[in-house]
Amino acid sequence: MGLRLRLRLPHKSSPRTPSYLLLCVLALSFFSFTALLLYKVDDFIAQTKTLAGHNLEPTPWHIFPRKSFSAATKHSQAYRILQCSYFSCPYKAVVQPKSLHSESGSGRQTHQPQCPDFFRWIHRDLEPWAKTGVTKEHVKRAKANAAFRVVILSGKLYVDLYYACVQSRMMFTIWGILQLLTKYPGMVPDVDMMFDCMDKPIINQTEYQSFPVPLFRYCTNEAHLDIPFPDWSFWGWSETNLRPWEEEFGDIKQGSRRRSWYNKQPRAYWKGNPDVVSPIRLELMKCNHSRLWGAQIMRQDWAEEAKGGFEQSKLSNQCNHRYKIYAEGYAWSVSLKYILSCGSMTLIISPEYEDFFSRGLLPKENYWPISPTDLCRSIKYAVDWGNSNPSEAETIGKRGQGYMESLSMNRVYDYMFHLITEYSKLQKFKPEKPASANEVCAGSLLCIAEQKERELLERSRVVPSLDQPCKLPVEDRNRLEWLIQQKNKTIENVRCMEMTRTQRGSK
């Protein structure tokens, strides 16, 4: 009996049933590791900045409302940020920069048209660094007022993000640079550039005289050293329903032909937003009297326009007046190019700021100058003069429209190309990818864009060009100074004409 009992006992080497305690420990470890991993991923995503503005604060020098993003779950948003920031740029072979003079046999045509006269301003804009060059210290100090940094290396684009930009400015500006790299593959040199995307120039000549810092933005003026660069709206402006420049210009020109000059309303017209801290626009609102001042001034409410599908803000429907007014906003305004495109005689209220192309406009050639000191009377004088000299007024309007037609996207890209090329020649160091910068390609940018933004961006895609960029005029300071003198002289002559008439009217 004892023998049988012993035979039924389990063998010492038989495996034991796992302890429930061990299973609990393993499960707890797994969940703890998963929670830690998710925390680390969330923390990583919370620190990842994007061209759309994720995790970016507004610029300290110009506070504006933070951008709101489309509704999405936390995890789907995190996946999108991760995917777009790190996994959307396929590997590409390194492209070695080419010289403009080494294009034989490359398929590019050797003929180079001459660039427009306003390209001469590139030399003047970069003159503060002509003797010293641009050093690493120059770029480092420019960072204090930059929203983002652009570094181009062997045809690849890297962007370092510091602050958010209003609406989609940053995204569309970066897209424009990507298209430049596509249009002229291997021709854009390595470069390191600091950008600010707000309206007003900030690098004061007096303050930075001893050590000027190179900062790119959309406008400048005589008192500042900021370097003007084509603005974002050339590739579209989703928040105001504006399409890429050539599409918009084509429709505006077509709209301008719906009425002959004599059938257009013989008044000056302005429609815009006066609530942008713009004294000149507030003053302009006082001129809204067709009989007294010959002007029709209308307030634009973009929030209401968006609700109505922008039906009342189509630019092609705003070319029914013989005269259109341009008034600066908080600083310069993108509206200038659309106003000039109408073919009406543009009345430009003496601007304080200039963008890259407006410096080529000539008074009484492409537009009529308006005095800001006696605004309503100055507008009335221009309208009366135009109605008394309809042929001359129509010619000025058509020349303004022709000027904008000559500003094709080819010329916009050429300006970008020459500006970057001339700036790169001043660099005293070899550009390198910043540690915190990410590569940006068309795929990564379109990935992070919202649907409407993506649609506009896609419509402005380019293909590699068979033509070379236009030929940059040689530096000729005397020519530029002469053009400035002629411009100022013409404006002064118009002022004298106004004063003479005012004095006669008071007698």
C-alpha positions in Angstrom: 0.0 0.0 0.0 2.8 2.4 0.9 4.5 1.5 -2.4 1.4 2.5 -4.5 1.2 5.8 -2.7 4.7 6.6 -3.4 4.3 5.8 -7.1 1.4 8.4 -7.3 3.6 11.3 -6.0 4.6 13.8 -8.7 8.2 13.7 -9.9 10.5 16.4 -8.5 11.3 17.8 -12.0 7.7 18.3 -13.1 6.9 22.0 -13.9 4.8 23.9 -11.3 1.8 26.0 -12.2 2.9 29.7 -12.6 2.1 31.9 -9.7 -0.8 34.5 -10.0 1.6 36.9 -8.4 4.1 36.6 -11.2 1.4 37.2 -13.8 0.3 40.3 -12.0 3.9 41.6 -11.8 4.3 41.0 -15.6 1.0 42.7 -16.4 1.8 45.7 -14.2 5.2 46.0 -15.8 3.7 45.9 -19.3 1.1 48.5 -18.5 3.7 50.7 -16.8 6.0 50.5 -19.7 3.1 51.3 -22.1 2.0 54.3 -20.0 5.6 55.5 -19.9 6.0 55.1 -23.6 2.7 56.9 -24.3 3.8 59.7 -21.9 7.2 60.0 -23.7 5.5 60.0 -27.1 3.0 62.7 -26.0 5.8 64.7 -24.5 7.8 64.4 -27.7 4.7 65.4 -29.8 4.1 68.4 -27.5 7.6 69.7 -28.3 7.4 69.1 -32.0 6.8 72.3 -33.9 5.1 72.4 -37.3 4.7 74.8 -40.2 1.0 74.8 -39.4 1.8 76.3 -36.0 1.5 73.4 -33.6 3.3 74.2 -30.3 4.4 77.6 -31.5 3.8 80.8 -29.5 3.0 84.1 -31.3 5.9 86.4 -31.9 6.7 88.5 -28.8 7.1 91.7 -30.9 3.6 91.3 -32.4 1.0 89.4 -30.4 -1.9 87.9 -32.3 -4.6 85.2 -31.5 -3.4 81.6 -31.5 -4.4 79.5 -34.5 -7.2 77.0 -33.9 -6.9 73.6 -35.5 -9.5 71.3 -36.9 -11.2 68.9 -34.5 -9.3 65.6 -34.1 -8.6 63.1 -31.4 -5.5 63.5 -29.4 -3.9 60.4 -30.8 -4.8 61.1 -34.4 -3.4 64.6 -34.1 -0.2 63.2 -32.5 0.1 60.6 -35.3 -0.4 63.3 -38.0 2.3 65.6 -36.4 4.7 62.6 -36.1 4.0 61.4 -39.6 4.3 64.8 -41.3 7.4 65.9 -39.4 9.5 62.8 -39.6 8.3 60.3 -42.2 7.0 62.3 -45.2 10.2 63.2 -47.0 11.5 60.3 -49.1 15.3 59.9 -49.6 16.7 61.9 -52.5 20.1 61.9 -54.0 22.2 65.0 -53.0 22.0 67.6 -55.8 25.2 69.6 -56.3 24.6 73.3 -57.0 25.3 74.3 -60.6 26.6 77.6 -61.9 24.6 79.7 -64.3 27.5 79.5 -66.7 27.8 75.7 -66.7 24.5 74.8 -68.4 25.7 73.7 -71.8 24.4 70.2 -72.6 22.1 70.3 -69.6 18.9 70.9 -71.6 18.5 74.5 -70.3 18.3 77.2 -72.9 21.3 79.6 -72.8 19.3 82.7 -73.6 18.7 84.9 -70.5 16.3 87.8 -70.8 17.2 90.9 -68.8 15.5 91.2 -65.4 13.2 94.2 -64.7 14.8 97.4 -63.4 13.5 96.8 -59.8 15.8 93.8 -59.5 18.6 96.5 -59.0 17.3 96.9 -55.4 18.7 93.5 -54.5 22.2 95.1 -54.6 21.0 98.0 -52.4 19.2 95.8 -49.9 22.4 93.7 -49.4 24.7 96.7 -49.3 25.0 96.8 -45.5 27.0 93.6 -45.6 29.0 94.3 -48.8 32.2 95.0 -46.8 32.0 92.8 -43.8 30.1 89.9 -45.3 27.5 87.8 -43.4 29.1 85.9 -40.5 27.7 83.3 -38.1 27.4 86.0 -35.5 25.2 88.1 -37.9 22.8 85.2 -38.3 22.9 84.4 -34.6 21.8 88.0 -33.7 19.1 88.0 -36.4 17.5 85.1 -34.6 16.3 87.4 -31.8 13.7 88.8 -34.2 13.1 85.8 -36.5 10.0 83.5 -36.6 11.8 80.8 -38.5 15.1 80.0 -40.1 15.7 78.6 -43.6 18.8 76.5 -44.5 19.3 75.1 -48.0 21.9 72.4 -48.4 22.6 70.6 -51.7 19.1 71.3 -52.9 17.4 70.2 -49.6 15.4 72.6 -47.4 15.6 72.6 -43.6 13.5 74.8 -41.4 14.0 75.7 -37.8 10.8 77.0 -36.2 10.9 79.7 -33.4 7.5 81.4 -33.3 4.1 81.2 -35.0 3.1 83.4 -38.0 -0.3 84.9 -38.5 -2.6 82.4 -40.2 -0.8 80.4 -42.9 1.9 82.9 -43.9 4.8 80.6 -42.9 3.4 77.6 -44.7 2.9 79.4 -48.0 6.2 81.2 -47.8 8.1 77.9 -47.3 6.1 76.3 -50.1 7.3 79.1 -52.4 10.9 78.3 -51.5 10.3 74.6 -52.2 8.9 75.5 -55.6 12.0 77.6 -56.3 14.2 74.5 -55.6 12.0 72.5 -58.0 12.0 75.1 -60.7 15.8 75.5 -60.7 17.1 72.2 -59.5 20.8 72.2 -58.5 21.1 76.0 -59.1 20.1 77.4 -55.7 23.2 77.8 -53.6 23.6 76.7 -50.0 22.3 79.4 -47.7 21.4 80.2 -44.1 18.6 82.8 -43.8 16.5 84.2 -40.9 12.9 85.2 -41.6 10.2 87.2 -39.8 6.7 87.0 -41.1 5.0 90.0 -39.4 4.2 93.2 -41.3 6.4 95.9 -39.9 10.2 96.0 -40.5 12.1 95.8 -37.2 15.8 96.2 -37.9 16.2 100.0 -37.4 19.2 101.5 -39.3 20.2 103.7 -36.4 20.0 101.0 -33.7 21.9 98.4 -35.8 24.3 100.8 -37.6 27.4 99.3 -35.9 26.4 95.7 -36.5 23.5 95.3 -39.0 21.7 92.0 -38.8 20.2 90.3 -42.0 16.5 89.6 -41.5 14.2 88.7 -44.4 10.5 89.8 -44.4 7.8 91.0 -46.8 8.5 94.7 -46.8 11.0 97.4 -45.7 11.6 101.2 -45.8 14.4 103.7 -45.8 14.7 103.7 -42.0 15.1 99.9 -41.8 17.5 97.2 -43.0 15.0 94.4 -43.3 15.4 92.6 -46.6 12.1 92.3 -48.7 11.1 88.9 -50.0 8.0 87.9 -52.0 5.0 87.5 -49.7 3.0 84.4 -49.1 0.0 85.4 -51.1 1.7 84.8 -54.5 1.0 81.1 -53.7 -2.5 81.7 -52.3 -4.1 83.0 -49.1 -6.6 80.4 -47.8 -8.0 82.7 -45.0 -9.2 85.2 -47.6 -10.0 82.8 -50.4 -7.2 84.2 -52.7 -5.8 81.8 -55.2 -2.2 81.7 -56.6 -1.2 85.0 -58.2 -1.4 84.1 -61.9 -4.9 82.7 -61.5 -6.1 85.7 -59.5 -4.5 88.2 -62.0 -6.1 86.5 -65.0 -9.5 86.7 -63.5 -9.0 90.3 -62.4 -7.9 91.4 -65.9 -10.9 89.6 -67.4 -13.2 91.4 -64.9 -11.6 94.7 -65.8 -12.8 94.3 -69.4 -16.5 93.9 -68.6 -16.9 97.7 -68.8 -15.2 100.2 -71.1 -13.4 103.1 -69.4 -16.3 105.5 -70.2 -18.8 103.1 -68.7 -16.9 102.7 -65.4 -18.0 104.7 -62.5 -16.1 108.1 -62.5 -15.2 107.8 -58.8 -12.4 106.4 -56.6 -13.1 103.1 -54.9 -11.6 101.4 -51.8 -12.8 98.3 -50.0 -10.8 96.9 -47.1 -10.4 96.5 -43.3 -9.8 99.8 -41.5 -9.5 98.0 -38.1 -5.8 97.1 -38.4 -4.2 99.9 -36.4 -3.9 102.0 -39.5 -4.3 105.8 -39.1 -4.4 106.3 -42.8 -7.3 103.9 -43.3 -9.3 105.5 -40.5 -8.7 108.9 -42.2 -9.7 107.4 -45.5 -13.1 106.4 -44.1 -13.9 110.1 -43.7 -13.6 110.6 -47.5 -16.7 108.4 -48.2 -18.7 110.9 -50.1 -19.3 110.5 -53.9 -20.3 114.1 -54.6 -18.1 115.9 -52.1 -14.9 113.9 -52.5 -15.6 111.7 -55.5 -14.9 108.5 -53.5 -16.7 105.4 -52.4 -15.1 103.8 -49.3 -16.4 100.4 -48.1 -15.6 98.5 -45.0 -14.5 94.8 -45.4 -15.5 92.3 -42.7 -13.5 89.2 -43.4 -15.4 87.1 -40.7 -18.7 87.9 -42.4 -17.2 87.3 -45.8 -16.1 83.8 -44.8 -19.6 83.0 -43.6 -21.0 84.0 -46.9 -18.5 82.0 -49.0 -16.5 85.2 -50.0 -19.1 86.0 -52.6 -18.9 89.7 -52.0 -15.1 89.9 -52.0 -14.2 88.5 -55.4 -11.5 90.8 -56.7 -12.6 90.3 -60.3 -15.9 92.0 -59.5 -14.2 95.1 -58.1 -12.9 96.7 -61.3 -16.0 98.8 -62.1 -14.5 102.2 -61.1 -12.1 104.4 -63.1 -10.0 104.9 -60.0 -9.0 102.6 -57.2 -7.3 103.6 -53.9 -4.4 101.8 -52.2 -4.0 102.5 -48.5 -1.5 100.8 -46.3 -2.7 98.7 -43.4 -0.7 98.0 -40.2 2.2 98.4 -42.6 2.4 97.4 -46.2 -0.5 95.5 -47.7 -0.7 92.6 -50.2 -3.7 94.4 -51.7 -1.5 96.6 -53.8 -0.9 94.1 -56.6 -4.6 93.3 -56.9 -5.6 97.0 -57.0 -3.1 97.7 -59.7 -4.3 94.7 -61.7 -7.7 96.2 -62.3 -6.5 98.6 -65.0 -8.1 101.5 -63.2 -5.9 104.5 -62.4 -4.5 103.5 -59.0 -4.4 106.3 -56.4 -1.6 105.3 -54.0 -1.6 107.2 -50.7 2.1 108.0 -50.1 3.3 104.7 -48.7 5.6 104.4 -45.7 6.6 100.8 -46.6 7.6 99.0 -49.8 7.7 95.4 -50.9 10.1 93.9 -53.4 8.3 95.0 -56.6 6.6 98.2 -55.7 9.9 100.1 -55.8 9.7 99.8 -59.6 6.4 101.7 -59.8 6.6 105.2 -61.3 4.2 108.1 -60.4 2.1 109.3 -63.3 3.4 106.3 -65.2 1.8 103.4 -63.3 -0.1 105.2 -60.7 -1.2 108.6 -59.3 0.3 109.7 -56.0 -2.0 110.9 -53.2 -1.0 113.2 -50.3 -1.7 111.8 -46.9 -1.8 115.3 -45.3 -4.9 116.5 -47.1 -6.3 113.1 -48.0 -9.8 113.8 -49.2 -8.9 116.9 -51.2 -6.0 115.0 -52.8 -8.3 112.1 -53.9 -10.9 114.7 -55.2 -8.1 116.4 -57.2 -7.0 113.1 -58.8 -10.6 112.1 -59.7 -11.3 115.5 -61.2 -8.0 115.5 -63.2 -8.7 112.0 -64.5 -12.3 112.9 -65.5 -11.0 116.0 -67.3 -8.2 113.9 -69.0 -9.8 110.5 -69.6 -7.3 109.3 -72.1 -4.3 110.0 -69.9 -6.0 108.5 -66.9 -6.9 105.4 -68.7 -3.3 105.1 -70.0 -1.9 105.3 -66.5 -4.4 102.6 -65.4 -3.4 100.3 -68.2 0.3 100.8 -67.6 -0.2 99.8 -63.9 -2.0 96.7 -65.1 0.7 96.0 -67.6 3.3 96.3 -64.8 1.6 93.7 -62.8 1.2 91.4 -65.8 4.9 91.6 -66.3 5.3 90.4 -62.7 4.7 86.7 -63.7 5.5 83.9 -61.3 8.6 83.3 -63.4 9.8 86.8 -62.4 8.8 86.2 -58.8 11.0 83.0 -58.7 13.8 84.8 -60.5 13.8 87.6 -57.9 13.9 84.9 -55.1 16.7 83.1 -56.9 18.9 86.2 -57.4 18.2 87.5 -53.9 19.3 84.2 -52.3 22.2 83.8 -54.7 23.6 87.3 -54.0 23.0 86.9 -50.3 24.8 83.5 -50.3 27.9 85.2 -51.9 28.2 87.3 -48.8 28.3 84.4 -46.3 31.6 84.0 -44.6 30.8 80.5 -43.4 29.6 77.1 -44.7 25.9 76.7 -43.9 25.0 73.6 -41.7 21.8 72.0 -40.7 20.7 73.3 -37.2 20.3 70.5 -34.7 16.7 71.5 -34.1 15.7 71.9 -37.7 13.7 69.4 -39.7 13.9 68.7 -43.4 10.8 70.0 -45.3 9.7 68.7 -48.6 6.5 69.0 -50.6 5.2 65.8 -49.1 5.7 66.9 -45.5 4.3 70.3 -46.0 1.1 69.1 -47.8 0.8 66.4 -45.1 0.4 69.0 -42.3 -1.8 71.4 -44.3 -5.5 71.6 -43.9 -7.7 70.7 -46.9 -8.2 74.2 -48.3 -4.6 75.1 -47.8 -3.6 71.9 -49.6 -5.8 72.6 -52.6 -4.3 76.1 -53.1 -0.7 74.8 -52.7 -1.2 72.0 -55.2 -2.4 74.5 -57.7 0.8 76.5 -57.5 3.1 73.5 -58.1 5.9 74.0 -60.7 8.1 71.7 -62.8 11.8 72.1 -63.6 12.3 75.0 -66.0 14.1 74.6 -69.3 14.9 78.3 -69.1 17.5 80.1 -67.0 16.5 82.9 -64.6 16.5 86.3 -66.1 19.8 88.2 -66.1 20.4 90.3 -63.0 21.3 93.9 -63.9 24.8 94.9 -62.8 25.1 97.0 -59.7 24.6 100.6 -60.8 24.1 102.9 -57.8 23.9 106.0 -60.0 21.1 104.5 -62.1 19.2 103.7 -58.9 19.7 107.1 -57.4 18.5 108.7 -60.6 15.3 106.6 -60.6 14.6 107.7 -57.0 15.2 111.3 -57.8 12.9 111.2 -60.9 10.2 109.5 -58.8 10.4 112.1 -56.0 10.4 115.0 -58.5 7.3 113.7 -60.2 5.5 113.3 -56.8 6.5 116.9 -55.9 5.1 118.2 -59.2 1.8 116.6 -58.5 1.8 118.2 -55.0 2.4 121.6 -56.6 -0.5 121.0 -59.1 -2.8 120.2 -56.1 -1.7 123.3 -54.1 -2.1 125.6 -57.1 -5.7 124.4 -57.6 -6.5 124.7 -53.9 -5.2 128.2 -53.8 -7.2 129.2 -56.9 -10.3 127.6 -55.4 -9.9 129.6 -52.1 -9.8 133.0 -53.9 
